[in-house]
C-alpha cells in the first residue's frame, strides 16, 4: 500500500488494530490507489453514509518500509538480550488497562487450542524465557488436559484476528507441570511448555528465531527480593477488558503489594510462593481475568531489562470485588526452571 501524499511504503491495518474509536463514523468504502492528492479523492459514497462499527476501524502504519530491518534475527545469547523491548512514545484501553503497541512486549505468548476442539481458542497467556521454553500457569491445563497435541503457541502476536508479519505459531513438544502442583490447590501454580522447532531450519537446540519483536523476558535471580528490586510493573494479555475479551494485546500498570494485602483476603491460601499485586487506589483498580491466566507480570529491573517476576495465577477480581490479584512468584522456582530447561543458573 502507498499512503496518500506519501512516497514511503505503508501498511493498512483493519479490525480496530489500533483500538476502537469513539466518535462519529464519517466515511465508509474508502478506496485509494496511492495517486490521490487528498482523502476526498478516495471516497466512493456520500460522507456520513455507512454500515460500520468501531470494531472495524482501520488505520495505516506510515513508516512501515523504514522499520523492516527491525525484524532481523537476533543471534545473541539469551542472557544478553533478555528483557529488551522497543521503546514507544505514544499510548491508548485487561481492566484499568490500555492497548499496547505492536512489539512492545516481545516475550508475550498465547497458548491456543488446536484441532477439532476449538481451533485457535485462547487458553492462556505465557512468557517466552528461552528459545524453546514458555513459562505459564499449571492450572491452564486443568480443563483440556496436558496432551501436547491439543495446543499450539503463538508468538509475535498483537491483534488476534489480523495476521502479522512478526507472528509465528509453534507446536508443543512437552508440557512440564511443577511436581508439587495439585489441581485442588493454587500453590505451585507453574508450568513450562517446550516448543517444537520452527518450520525454518534453526540451529540445533533452537526453536524460535529471536527478533526485535520476539525476545525472551529475563528470569529473576533465586530468592530475589522482589519488592525491593521491582518497579514500573505491568501485566499484559488478551483478557477481559470489562466488556469482552480483547482482540488487541492489552497492558496495565500495577504495583506489587505487601503480603498482608493478600493475606487479609485469602488467609492461609496465600503462601510464600506467591506475589500480591494490584492497585491501592480504588478508582484506578487493575486486575487480570481469565484470558490472562498464565501471562506475565513483568517489572523493569534497576539498570535496565524487564524481568518476569510473576505469572498470573488466581484471586483476580474481574470487576466484582476489590481484592488484589495473586501471581506465582517466579523467583521461588528459579532452580526448578533452570533444571527443566537445561540452562546454567550460575551463568545468568
Residue pairs with C-beta under 8 A, 6 or more apart in sequence:
1 9
1 10
1 11
1 12
1 34
1 60
2 9
2 10
2 33
2 34
3 10
3 34
3 60
3 62
4 32
4 34
4 36
4 37
4 38
4 39
4 41
4 42
5 37
5 38
6 62
8 62
8 63
8 64
8 65
8 66
9 64
9 65
9 66
10 60
10 61
10 62
10 63
10 64
10 65
11 60
11 61
11 64
12 58
12 59
12 60
13 58
13 59
13 60
13 61
13 159
13 162
14 56
14 57
14 58
14 162
15 55
15 56
15 57
15 159
15 161
15 162
15 247
16 54
16 55
16 56
16 57
16 159
16 247
16 248
17 58
17 59
17 158
17 159
17 162
17 248
18 57
18 59
18 92
18 99
18 248
19 57
19 92
19 93
19 99
19 248
20 54
20 55
20 57
21 54
21 57
22 54
25 50
25 52
25 54
26 47
26 48
27 39
27 43
27 47
27 50
28 45
28 49
28 50
28 51
28 52
29 43
29 44
29 45
29 50
30 39
30 42
30 43
30 44
31 42
31 44
32 39
32 41
32 42
36 42
55 247
70 86
70 103
70 211
70 212
70 213
71 165
71 166
71 211
71 212
71 213
72 211
72 212
73 209
73 210
73 211
74 81
74 210
74 211
74 212
74 215
75 210
76 210
78 129
78 130
78 131
78 216
78 343
79 347
79 348
81 210
81 215
81 216
82 129
82 215
82 216
82 217
82 218
82 219
82 305
83 215
83 216
83 217
83 218
83 301
83 304
83 305
83 306
83 307
84 106
84 215
84 305
84 306
85 103
85 104
85 105
85 106
85 215
85 306
86 101
86 103
86 104
86 106
86 212
86 213
88 101
88 104
90 101
91 98
91 101
92 98
92 99
93 99
93 241
94 235
94 236
94 237
94 239
94 240
94 241
94 246
94 250
94 251
94 252
94 286
94 287
94 288
94 289
94 292
95 240
95 241
95 242
95 252
95 285
95 286
95 287
95 289
95 318
95 319
96 252
96 279
96 284
96 285
96 286
96 287
97 235
97 241
97 250
97 251
97 252
97 286
98 250
98 251
98 252
99 246
99 248
99 249
99 250
99 251
100 158
100 236
100 248
100 249
100 250
100 251
102 158
102 164
102 166
102 213
103 158
103 166
103 212
103 213
104 249
104 251
105 234
105 236
105 249
105 251
105 296
105 298
106 128
106 156
106 211
106 212
106 213
106 214
106 215
107 127
107 128
107 129
107 215
107 216
107 217
107 296
107 298
107 306
107 308
108 125
108 126
108 127
108 128
108 155
108 157
108 236
108 237
108 249
108 295
108 296
109 125
109 126
109 127
109 128
109 134
109 136
109 153
109 154
109 155
110 122
110 124
110 125
110 126
110 153
110 154
110 155
110 157
110 160
110 238
111 122
111 123
111 124
111 125
111 126
111 134
111 136
111 140
111 151
111 152
111 153
111 193
111 294
112 120
112 121
112 122
112 123
112 151
112 152
112 153
112 154
112 169
113 119
113 120
113 121
113 123
113 144
113 150
113 151
113 152
114 120
114 149
114 150
114 151
114 152
115 149
115 150
117 144
117 150
122 160
122 238
122 245
122 291
123 140
123 143
123 144
123 151
124 136
124 137
124 140
124 293
124 294
124 295
125 136
125 236
125 237
125 238
125 239
125 291
125 292
125 293
125 294
125 295
125 296
125 312
126 134
126 135
126 136
126 153
126 193
126 294
126 295
126 296
127 134
127 135
127 136
127 217
127 295
127 296
127 298
127 308
127 311
128 134
128 155
128 208
128 214
128 215
128 216
128 217
129 135
129 216
129 217
129 219
129 308
129 337
129 341
130 216
130 341
130 343
131 202
131 205
131 206
131 207
131 208
131 210
131 216
132 173
132 194
132 195
132 197
132 205
132 206
132 207
132 208
132 341
133 192
133 193
133 194
133 195
133 340
133 341
134 153
134 192
134 193
134 195
135 190
135 191
135 192
135 193
135 296
135 308
135 311
135 330
135 337
136 190
136 191
136 192
136 193
136 294
136 295
136 311
137 189
137 190
137 191
137 293
137 294
137 311
137 312
137 313
137 328
138 177
138 178
138 181
138 188
138 189
138 190
138 191
139 181
139 183
139 186
139 189
139 293
139 294
139 313
139 314
140 191
140 293
140 294
141 175
141 177
141 191
142 183
144 150
144 151
146 175
146 177
148 171
148 172
148 173
148 174
148 175
149 172
151 172
151 175
151 193
152 169
152 170
152 171
152 172
153 169
153 170
153 172
153 193
153 195
154 167
154 168
154 169
154 170
155 167
155 168
155 169
155 170
155 208
155 214
156 164
156 166
156 167
156 168
156 211
156 213
156 214
157 164
157 167
157 249
158 164
158 166
158 167
158 248
158 249
159 247
159 248
159 249
160 238
160 247
160 248
161 247
166 211
166 213
166 214
168 198
168 208
168 214
170 195
170 196
170 198
170 207
170 208
171 195
171 196
172 193
172 194
172 195
172 196
173 194
173 195
173 196
174 192
174 193
174 194
175 191
175 192
175 193
175 194
176 191
176 192
176 193
176 194
176 340
177 190
177 191
178 188
178 189
178 190
178 191
178 333
178 336
180 187
180 188
181 187
181 188
181 189
181 190
181 191
182 188
186 269
186 274
186 313
186 314
186 315
186 326
187 271
187 273
187 274
188 273
188 328
189 311
189 313
189 314
189 328
190 311
190 328
190 330
190 333
190 336
191 294
192 337
192 340
192 341
194 207
195 207
195 208
196 207
197 206
197 207
198 207
198 208
198 209
200 209
202 208
202 209
208 214
210 216
217 296
217 298
217 306
217 307
217 308
218 301
218 305
218 306
218 307
218 308
219 307
219 308
219 330
219 334
219 337
219 338
219 348
220 226
220 307
220 308
220 309
220 330
220 331
220 334
221 331
221 334
221 348
222 331
222 334
222 335
222 345
223 331
223 332
223 334
224 331
226 256
226 275
226 299
226 309
226 329
226 331
227 256
227 258
229 299
229 301
229 302
230 256
230 299
230 300
230 301
230 307
230 309
231 299
231 300
231 302
232 253
232 299
232 300
233 253
233 254
233 255
233 256
233 277
233 297
233 298
233 299
233 300
233 309
234 251
234 252
234 253
234 254
234 297
234 298
234 299
235 251
235 252
235 254
235 277
235 286
235 288
235 292
235 295
235 296
235 297
235 312
235 325
236 249
236 250
236 251
236 252
236 292
236 295
236 296
236 298
237 249
237 250
237 288
237 291
237 292
237 295
237 312
238 245
238 246
238 247
238 248
238 249
238 250
238 291
238 292
239 245
239 246
239 250
239 288
239 289
239 290
239 291
239 292
239 293
239 295
240 289
240 290
240 291
240 292
240 318
240 319
241 250
242 319
245 291
246 291
252 286
252 288
253 286
254 277
254 278
254 279
254 286
254 297
254 325
255 277
255 278
255 279
255 280
256 275
256 276
256 277
256 299
256 309
257 276
257 277
257 278
257 280
257 324
258 276
259 270
259 276
261 276
261 278
261 280
261 324
262 270
262 274
262 276
262 315
262 324
262 326
263 270
265 315
265 323
265 324
266 315
266 323
266 326
270 276
270 326
272 329
272 332
273 328
273 329
273 332
273 333
274 313
274 326
274 327
274 328
274 329
275 297
275 309
275 310
275 326
275 327
275 328
275 329
276 324
276 325
276 326
276 327
277 297
277 310
277 324
277 325
277 327
278 285
278 286
278 287
278 323
278 324
278 325
279 285
279 286
282 322
285 317
285 322
287 316
287 317
287 318
287 319
287 324
287 325
288 295
288 312
288 316
288 325
289 316
289 318
290 318
292 312
292 316
293 312
293 313
294 311
294 312
295 311
295 312
296 308
296 310
296 311
296 312
297 308
297 309
297 310
297 311
297 312
297 327
298 306
298 307
298 308
298 309
299 306
299 307
299 309
300 306
300 307
301 307
308 330
309 327
309 329
309 330
309 331
310 327
310 328
310 329
310 330
311 327
311 328
311 330
312 325
312 327
313 325
313 326
313 327
313 328
314 325
314 326
315 323
315 324
315 325
315 326
316 323
316 325
316 326
317 323
317 324
317 325
330 337
334 345
335 345
337 343
338 344
338 345
338 348
